Amino acid sequence: MSTPDALLTDEAGNGALSGVVVLDVSRVVAGPYCSQMLADLGATVIKVENPRDPDYTRTFPPFLRHEDEEISAFYAQYNRGKLGITVDLAVPEGKQVLKDLVAKADILVENFRPGTMDKLGLGYSVLREVNPRLVYTAISGYGQTGPLSRRPAYDNTAQAAGGLWSMNGEPDRPASRVGTIIGDLSATMFGVIGTLAALRHAERHGVGQMVDVAQVDSVVAMTETAVVNYTVAGEVAGRLGNEHPFVRPYELFPCKDGDVFFGGYTDKFWTITCEMFNEPEAATDPDINTMAKRFDRDTYERRVRPLLHKWFADRTRGELEDMAGEKVPLTAIKTIDEVVADEQTAARDMIVDVDYDKFGQLRMFGQPIKLGVTPATPARRANRVGEHTDPVLQALAGYSLEHIEDLRSAGAL
């Protein structure tokens, strides 16, 4: 069994962020996923949960089950590779525990509503006095500033307020939310980028800073050309279904056993496609022989789309993919079971297996960042509630076992 000091390094391994200590006081997705990315890349991440109110995604399905015990696979996917401790930040003794940990940490990640950590007496203005090098990453709905900053927010809030919801769906139907938590996930990515940038500055200059990332801001940054289309041309983005605002052909097409994405819009790809389907004359047809002509909506609907429907209708997804090969961009639109079983997914280690002993094996998505010298280590378990409290407080805060027991008796742990 590892000593308390060894535990901090054993869990992280030899990744690119080895030696970096992260305190994760966040919950649900945006914050936990941000710190999980850092853990995959080698940081020692310590998940801090309230002993009486732990991260409620531990109750989210699906579950690995053994008799009357269960583990949330949802929680496990976003908290893998972390050490877990319990601290009640509402009591004075718990506040001091966090401060003692912050003194030795490099990064703290939280995703409470702005002002919550300040009310606890643990906001950035307090913690930077404890550790001037601290990178304090705060992910929230509307950000730390602005007239709406204190409003509660979820992923759907960001999709609605950031404009993405209004752009998504079919033109003749009500708007649809994007079918995943893109507000949380985009904030995660920007949170990781901001954290690493601030960490580099702290390591070079000894000065930390707050990293302020808003879900709404993150969604706005995901709207492609919608902002400049409006500010330059006065066009308000609408719902286009599977189409691109101006690039054609670049959308879904039905085929014999499902649907494919085809994006052969350049002159080069269009010529190859016409030859591939034994109609080379379509590449030189003066009506559709240039990209600009094919982009014209009326011309596209009248001449190009019917050709593609004809070419694809009697062929399966597999046949079309085989025909396209490495020549033109054509991809089967896959269901998630097909993605999990796909040879490319396997080749990229994007499904990893983790043994949870009596609970069985958990298969979850891997780490998309591939580093040649210091590879990520995503195939690790998530922590149980408070699993590593004693050794972490011994190693990082320098507490004795007697002091830890006193804190536990006082309700701080």
C-alpha positions in Angstrom: 0.0 0.0 0.0 1.3 3.5 -0.9 2.5 5.9 1.8 0.5 9.2 2.0 3.2 11.0 0.1 3.5 8.4 -2.5 -0.3 8.4 -3.0 -0.2 11.9 -4.5 2.3 10.9 -7.2 1.2 7.3 -7.7 -2.3 8.3 -8.8 -1.0 10.8 -11.3 1.7 8.7 -13.0 4.2 10.4 -15.3 2.0 12.5 -17.5 2.7 16.0 -18.8 1.2 17.6 -15.7 2.9 15.3 -13.2 3.6 17.3 -10.0 0.7 19.7 -10.6 -1.8 19.6 -7.7 -5.4 20.4 -8.4 -8.2 20.9 -5.9 -11.6 20.2 -7.5 -14.4 21.6 -5.4 -16.8 21.5 -8.3 -19.8 19.2 -9.1 -21.9 17.9 -12.0 -20.0 18.2 -15.4 -18.3 21.5 -16.4 -15.9 21.7 -13.4 -15.4 18.0 -12.8 -14.7 17.4 -16.5 -12.2 20.2 -16.6 -10.3 18.7 -13.6 -10.7 15.2 -15.1 -8.9 16.4 -18.2 -6.0 17.6 -16.1 -6.0 14.3 -14.2 -5.8 12.4 -17.5 -2.8 14.5 -18.4 -0.9 13.7 -15.2 -2.0 16.2 -12.6 -2.8 15.0 -9.0 -6.5 16.0 -8.7 -8.2 16.0 -5.3 -12.0 15.9 -5.5 -13.3 17.8 -2.5 -16.9 16.9 -1.5 -19.2 17.7 1.3 -19.4 14.7 3.6 -23.2 15.1 3.9 -23.9 16.4 0.4 -21.5 14.8 -2.1 -21.6 15.4 -5.9 -25.2 14.5 -6.8 -24.1 13.0 -10.1 -23.2 10.0 -8.0 -27.0 9.3 -8.2 -27.2 9.7 -12.0 -27.7 6.6 -14.3 -26.4 4.4 -15.7 -25.1 2.3 -12.8 -22.7 -0.6 -12.2 -24.4 -2.8 -9.6 -23.5 -5.5 -7.2 -26.2 -6.8 -4.9 -27.5 -3.6 -3.1 -24.5 -1.5 -4.0 -24.2 0.7 -7.1 -21.7 3.1 -8.8 -22.7 5.8 -11.2 -21.0 5.4 -14.5 -22.0 9.0 -15.2 -20.0 10.2 -12.2 -17.1 7.8 -12.9 -16.6 9.0 -16.5 -16.1 12.6 -15.3 -14.2 11.9 -12.2 -11.8 9.2 -13.1 -8.2 9.3 -11.8 -9.0 11.6 -8.9 -8.3 11.3 -5.2 -11.4 11.8 -3.1 -11.7 13.7 0.2 -14.6 15.1 2.2 -14.5 18.6 3.7 -17.5 20.7 4.9 -16.6 24.2 3.7 -19.5 25.7 5.8 -17.8 25.1 9.1 -14.8 27.0 10.4 -12.6 23.9 10.7 -13.5 22.9 7.1 -12.6 26.3 5.8 -9.2 26.0 7.4 -8.7 22.6 5.9 -9.2 24.0 2.4 -6.9 26.9 3.1 -4.2 24.5 4.2 -4.6 22.5 1.0 -4.6 25.6 -1.1 -1.3 26.6 0.4 0.3 23.5 -1.3 -1.9 23.4 -4.5 -1.3 24.8 -8.0 -4.9 25.0 -9.2 -8.4 25.2 -7.7 -11.5 24.5 -9.9 -15.0 25.5 -8.9 -18.3 25.9 -10.7 -20.6 27.5 -8.2 -22.8 30.5 -8.9 -20.6 33.6 -8.6 -20.5 34.9 -5.0 -20.9 31.4 -3.4 -17.2 30.9 -2.6 -17.0 34.5 -1.4 -20.0 33.9 1.0 -18.0 30.9 2.4 -15.0 33.2 2.9 -13.1 31.1 0.4 -13.2 33.3 -2.7 -10.2 34.1 -4.9 -9.5 37.3 -3.0 -9.0 35.2 0.2 -7.2 32.2 -1.3 -4.7 34.2 -3.3 -3.5 35.6 0.0 -2.9 32.0 1.2 -1.1 31.1 -2.1 -0.2 33.9 -4.5 0.7 31.3 -7.2 -2.8 29.8 -7.2 -4.7 29.4 -10.5 -8.3 29.8 -9.5 -10.6 28.5 -12.3 -14.2 29.5 -11.9 -16.7 28.1 -14.4 -20.3 29.5 -14.2 -23.3 30.2 -16.3 -22.9 33.9 -17.1 -19.4 34.5 -15.7 -18.1 36.5 -12.8 -19.1 39.9 -14.1 -22.0 41.5 -15.9 -25.7 42.2 -14.9 -26.7 38.6 -15.1 -23.7 37.0 -13.4 -25.7 35.9 -10.2 -28.4 34.2 -12.1 -28.7 30.4 -11.9 -27.8 28.6 -15.1 -27.7 25.1 -16.6 -26.5 23.8 -19.9 -29.8 24.7 -21.5 -29.5 28.2 -20.2 -26.3 28.6 -22.1 -27.7 27.1 -25.3 -30.7 29.5 -25.0 -28.8 32.7 -24.0 -25.9 32.0 -26.3 -28.0 31.9 -29.5 -27.3 28.3 -30.4 -30.7 26.9 -29.5 -32.4 29.4 -31.9 -30.1 28.2 -34.7 -30.6 24.5 -34.3 -33.4 22.4 -35.8 -35.4 22.2 -39.0 -36.6 25.4 -40.7 -40.3 24.5 -40.5 -40.2 23.3 -36.9 -39.6 24.8 -33.4 -36.0 25.3 -32.4 -34.2 22.3 -30.9 -31.5 22.1 -28.2 -28.3 20.6 -29.4 -28.5 16.9 -28.4 -25.7 17.0 -25.8 -24.7 19.3 -23.0 -22.7 21.6 -25.3 -22.8 24.5 -22.8 -21.1 22.4 -20.2 -18.7 20.7 -22.5 -17.6 23.9 -24.3 -17.0 25.6 -21.0 -14.9 22.6 -19.9 -12.7 23.0 -23.0 -12.2 26.7 -22.5 -11.7 26.1 -18.8 -8.9 23.7 -19.5 -7.2 26.0 -22.0 -7.4 29.0 -19.7 -6.2 27.0 -16.7 -3.1 25.8 -18.6 -2.3 29.3 -19.9 -2.6 30.7 -16.3 -0.5 27.8 -15.0 2.3 28.6 -17.4 2.3 32.2 -16.3 2.3 31.2 -12.6 5.2 28.8 -13.1 7.2 31.5 -14.9 6.4 34.5 -12.8 5.1 33.1 -9.5 1.8 34.9 -9.9 -1.6 33.2 -10.1 -4.9 34.6 -11.4 -8.6 33.9 -11.7 -9.7 32.1 -14.9 -13.3 33.2 -15.5 -15.2 31.0 -18.0 -18.9 31.3 -18.6 -21.1 28.7 -20.3 -22.9 31.4 -22.2 -19.7 32.9 -23.5 -18.5 29.5 -24.5 -21.7 28.8 -26.5 -21.5 32.2 -28.2 -18.0 31.2 -29.3 -19.4 28.0 -30.8 -21.8 29.7 -33.2 -19.4 29.7 -36.2 -20.1 32.6 -38.5 -23.5 33.7 -37.0 -22.0 36.8 -35.2 -20.1 38.2 -38.2 -23.0 37.3 -40.5 -25.1 39.6 -38.4 -22.6 42.4 -37.7 -21.4 42.5 -41.3 -24.5 41.6 -43.4 -27.3 42.0 -41.0 -28.4 38.4 -41.3 -29.9 36.7 -38.3 -29.0 33.0 -38.2 -32.0 30.7 -38.6 -32.6 27.0 -38.4 -31.0 25.1 -41.4 -31.6 21.5 -40.3 -28.7 19.5 -41.7 -27.5 22.2 -44.1 -24.6 24.5 -43.9 -25.3 28.3 -44.2 -23.7 28.5 -47.6 -21.4 25.5 -48.4 -23.1 23.0 -50.7 -23.2 20.0 -50.9 -22.4 19.6 -47.2 -25.1 17.7 -45.4 -27.0 14.5 -44.7 -28.2 12.3 -47.6 -30.3 9.2 -47.3 -29.1 5.9 -48.7 -30.3 2.3 -48.8 -29.8 1.5 -45.1 -29.5 4.8 -43.4 -27.9 8.2 -43.9 -24.4 9.5 -44.8 -22.7 12.8 -44.6 -21.3 14.0 -47.9 -19.1 17.1 -48.1 -17.6 17.0 -51.6 -18.2 20.7 -52.3 -14.8 21.8 -53.8 -14.2 21.6 -57.5 -11.7 18.8 -57.0 -14.0 16.7 -54.8 -17.0 17.3 -57.1 -15.0 16.1 -60.2 -13.9 13.0 -58.4 -17.4 12.3 -57.2 -18.9 12.6 -60.7 -16.3 10.2 -62.0 -16.9 7.8 -59.1 -20.6 7.6 -60.0 -19.8 7.3 -63.8 -21.2 10.6 -64.7 -18.1 12.7 -65.5 -20.1 15.0 -67.6 -21.7 16.5 -64.5 -18.3 17.9 -63.5 -18.1 20.0 -66.7 -21.8 20.9 -67.0 -21.7 24.7 -67.4 -24.7 25.0 -64.9 -22.8 23.4 -62.0 -19.1 23.2 -63.0 -17.8 25.6 -60.3 -18.1 25.8 -56.6 -19.7 29.2 -56.7 -22.5 27.9 -59.0 -23.1 24.9 -56.7 -23.3 27.1 -53.7 -26.3 29.0 -55.2 -29.3 27.6 -53.4 -31.7 27.5 -56.4 -29.1 25.8 -58.6 -28.2 23.4 -55.9 -31.8 22.4 -55.3 -32.5 22.1 -59.0 -29.4 20.4 -60.3 -27.0 19.1 -57.6 -29.2 17.6 -54.8 -31.2 15.4 -57.3 -27.9 14.0 -58.6 -26.7 13.1 -55.2 -30.0 11.5 -54.2 -29.9 9.4 -57.3 -26.3 8.3 -56.7 -26.9 7.4 -53.1 -30.4 5.9 -53.0 -29.6 2.3 -54.0 -26.3 1.9 -52.2 -25.7 1.1 -48.5 -23.6 3.2 -46.2 -20.8 0.7 -46.3 -20.8 0.6 -50.1 -20.7 4.4 -50.3 -17.9 4.6 -47.7 -15.9 2.0 -49.6 -16.4 3.8 -52.9 -15.4 7.2 -51.4 -12.4 5.7 -49.5 -9.7 8.3 -49.2 -10.9 10.2 -52.3 -13.8 12.3 -51.1 -15.4 13.1 -47.6 -18.3 10.7 -47.2 -19.1 9.2 -43.8 -21.9 7.0 -42.5 -23.9 8.7 -39.9 -23.4 6.2 -37.0 -25.3 5.4 -33.9 -23.4 5.3 -30.7 -23.2 1.4 -30.6 -21.6 1.5 -34.0 -19.1 4.2 -32.8 -18.1 2.0 -29.8 -17.5 -1.0 -32.1 -15.7 1.0 -34.8 -12.2 0.0 -35.7 -11.1 3.6 -35.8 -12.5 4.2 -32.3 -10.4 1.2 -31.1 -7.3 2.3 -33.0 -7.5 5.7 -31.3 -8.1 4.2 -27.8 -11.3 6.2 -27.5 -13.0 3.5 -25.5 -11.2 2.5 -22.4 -12.0 -0.3 -20.0 -11.7 0.0 -16.2 -12.1 -2.9 -13.8 -14.4 -2.1 -10.9 -13.9 -5.5 -9.2 -17.2 -6.9 -8.0 -19.1 -4.3 -10.0 -17.6 -5.5 -13.3 -16.0 -3.6 -16.1 -16.8 0.0 -17.1 -16.3 1.0 -20.7 -16.2 4.8 -21.2 -14.8 7.3 -23.6 -11.0 7.8 -23.6 -8.9 10.9 -23.9 -8.9 12.7 -27.3 -5.6 14.5 -26.6 -2.7 12.2 -27.8 0.7 13.2 -26.6 3.7 11.4 -28.1 6.1 11.5 -25.1 3.8 11.8 -22.1 0.5 10.0 -23.0 -2.6 10.5 -21.0 -3.9 7.9 -18.7 -7.7 7.9 -18.9 -8.4 4.2 -17.9 -8.7 4.8 -14.2 -11.3 4.5 -11.5 -13.3 7.3 -10.0 -13.0 7.9 -6.3 -15.5 6.7 -3.7 -16.8 9.4 -1.3 -14.0 10.5 1.0 -11.9 7.5 0.0 -8.5 9.3 0.3 -9.3 11.8 3.0 -6.7 10.7 5.6 -3.7 10.1 3.4 -4.3 13.3 1.4 -4.5 15.5 4.5 -1.4 13.8 5.9 0.6 14.2 2.8 -0.5 17.6 1.5 -1.6 19.5 4.6 0.8 17.8 7.0 -2.0 16.8 9.4 -1.5 14.0 12.0 -4.0 11.2 12.3 -5.0 12.6 15.6 -5.8 16.0 14.1 -7.7 14.3 11.3 -9.8 12.5 13.9 -10.5 15.7 15.8 -11.7 17.3 12.5 -13.9 14.4 11.8 -15.4 14.6 15.3 -16.1 18.3 14.8 -18.0 17.5 11.6 -15.5 19.1 9.3 -14.7 15.9 7.3 
